[in-house]
Amino acid sequence: MLTRIEEAFNARTTSENRLRRFVADASHELRTPLTAIRGFAELHRQGAVQGEIATSELLGRIEKESIRMSSLVEDLLLLARMDQSPEIAKLPVNLNTVVLEVVESARASGPDHSIEISLPDTALMVTGDSDRLHQVLANLLANARVHTPAGTKITVTGKAVENGITIDVADDGPGLSQEAQGRIFERFYRADPSRQRTGQQGSGLGLSIVDSVMNAHSGKVSVASELGKGTTFTLFFPTGI
């Protein structure tokens, strides 16, 4: 009895610590774009920026930071909803269709990467939330594009395995360290900034969302990587979901 009480207390303490860390990190992430927006607005109010072109550039930067903050808030709200109630839609989903649609969008938004697809002729069917699964794959492809040089090949492979279905998203980019692999799904975790091709940091929530959505589907996401030899993220959907 005492052991169970101690375990419950420890679990609650861990949960509270995680929540405090999450709130602190979220506050920091939101403060960054807000500070930038305030600074740009102050420059404009003081008349420090003159001319139509300079003013247009300043307003563009305000818009960019606003979009970044909006995206961050949406990600935070999604994770909060998944934490509170991980219930998802349970409808037939053809993963072949999901892959084709997401890759088509990724090719349009990131034409400097080569994205190849390998899918079986037979439909890979699961039960779940199509919109959330689209987001999972989109996040993985966005992650690959951000962290690999232009011209890097990305391959999306779907197949039926003995006890389920797997979708692999592989790239031949710079790879991840062992430390990064162990922490890659933590909220707000960012790997070495030098790996970021665009020079812009994401929210650090994209892969956490992937992990949460896969858990809600009774599935799993895993990563395998080696420095200098690329990275592969694997989505596993067990038979029967």
N, C-alpha and C positions, 0 to 999 in steps of 0.2 A: 504494500500500500504506500509506504513512504517513498519507495523507489519511483512509483508512478507519479506521485506528487512532485518529486524532484524533477522528473523528466518533463512534466507539464510546465513547471516553473521555468526550467531552462529553455524550453521551446518558446514560451511567451517572451522571455528576456531577449532571445535571439530575434524574434519577430519584431519586438519594439526597437531594438538596435538597428535592424534593417530598415524599418520605417523612418527612423530619425535620419539615417544616412541618406535614404531616398529623398526625403523632404529637403535636406540640406543641399544635396546635389541638384535637385530640381530648381531650388531657389537660385543657386549659382548660375545654372544654365539660362534661366529666364532673365536674370539680372544683366547678363552680357549684351543681348540684343537691345534690351530696354535702355541701357546706358548709352549704347551707340545711337539709338534713335533720339534720345534726349540731347546728346551732344550735337548731332547734325541739325536738329531743330533750333538749338541755341545759336549755332553759327548763322543760320538763316535769319533768325530774329535780330541778331546784332548787325546784320548787313555785312558780315565778313565774306560772303560769297557774292560776287558781282557778275553780271552777264547771264544771258539766256542759257548758254552751253553749260557753264559752271553750276548754275541753279538746277538745270535738268539733271546733271550728274549727281548732285547732292540729293535731290528728291528720289532718284533711282536707288541710291544707297539706303535711304530711309525705307523705301519699298522692299528692298532686298532683305533688310533686317526684320521687317514686319512679317514677311513671308516665312523667314526662318523661325521666328517666334511662334507664328501660327502653327507651323508644322510640328514644333516641339510640344506645344500644348495639346495638339491632336494625339501625338504619340503618348503623352503622359495620361491623357484621359482614357485611351484604349487600354493601357497597362493597368490603370486603376480599375476599369470595368472587368478586365480579365482576372484580376486578383480577387475582386469582390464576388463575381459570378462568372465562372469560366464556361457557362453554358453557351453552346453555339448552335447554329442551324444544323439540322441533320437531314440533309437531302443528298440524293445521288450526285456525285461530282466526277466528271471525266477528267482525269489529270492530264491526259493528252491535250485536251482543249485548253486547259489552264496554261500548260507549258507553251503552246503555240501562240496564245494571245499575249502572254507576258513577254515572251521573247520578241514578238513583233513590235511591241511598245518600246522595249529596251533597245532594239536596233535603231529605232527612230530617234530616241533621246541620246544614244551613245554610239554614233556611227563610226567612231574611231576604234571600236573593238569588234573583233570577229566573234560572233556567237553561233555555235553549231548545235544542232539538235539531233539526238538519237532516241527514237521512240519505237516501240513495237507496233505492229499492225493492229493488234488487239487492244481495245480500250482498257486503260488502267483506271478502274472504278473504285472510288471510296465513298463513304458517307460522311458528309461534313458541310462546312460553310464555304461556298465557292469564293465569296469576296475575300474572306480571310486567307484562303489558300493562294489567291492571286497576290495578296499583299506579302505573304511569306516568300514566294518566289521572286517577286519584284524587289524585295529587300535584299535577297541574296545576290541578285544580279547587280543591283546598285552598289552593293558592298564590293563586289569583284571589280566593277568599273572604276570605282574611286581608288582602290588600292593596287591597281596594276597599271603599267605604262600603256600608252596608246599603241595599238597594234597587237596587244595580247589576245590570245585565243581563249575564249570561254566556251565550255562544253556543258550542255544540259542533257543528262541521260536518264531516261525512265525505264524501269523494268520490273517485272514480277519476279519475286524471289520465293523461296520455300515457304516462308511464314508471313508474307506480306508484299508490300510494294516499296520500292526505293526511287527517289529522285536525287541525282547527284548534280551539283553545280561545281564544276572544276575549272581552275585557271592555271596557267603556267607562269604565274607572276612570281614575286620575290619570296612568298611563303611567310609563315609565322613561326615565332620562337615557341618553345615549350611553355614558357610562362604565359604568353599571349593565348595559346590554345586552351590553357586551363581557366582563363578568365574572360574569354571572348564573348560569352553570353551574359556576363554581369551587366547590370544597368549602369549606363554612363561610362562604361569602360571603353577606352580608346587605346589601340595598339600604338606602336611607334609612329609619331606624326610624319616621320620621313617616308613612311610607306604611302602616304596620301598623295596621289598623283596631282590632284587639283589644288592642293595647298589649303583646302577648306575642310574644317572639321565638321563632321556630322553631329547629330545629337547624342550619339553613343547609345541609342535605344533600338535601332533597327534590328539587331540580332537578338536582343532581349524579347522583342515582339515575336520574332520567329520562334523562339523557344517557348514562349507562353502559348502561342497559337497551336503549336505542335502538341504541347501537353494537353491542351483542351481537346485535341483530336485523338487522345490516347496514343499519340505517336512520339517521335523523338527526333531531334536534330543533333548531329555530331560533326566534328571537324577533324580532318587529318591533314597535316601539312609538314613540310620540311623546307628549311631556309634554302632559297635558291632553286627550289623545285616545284613551287606552286602549292595551291591549297584546294581541298575538296570538302564541300559541305554536303552532308547526306541527310535527306529527309526520309524517315522510315515510318510507313503506315502499316500497322499489324493487320493481319487478316481478320475480317469480321467487323471492322469499323465502318 
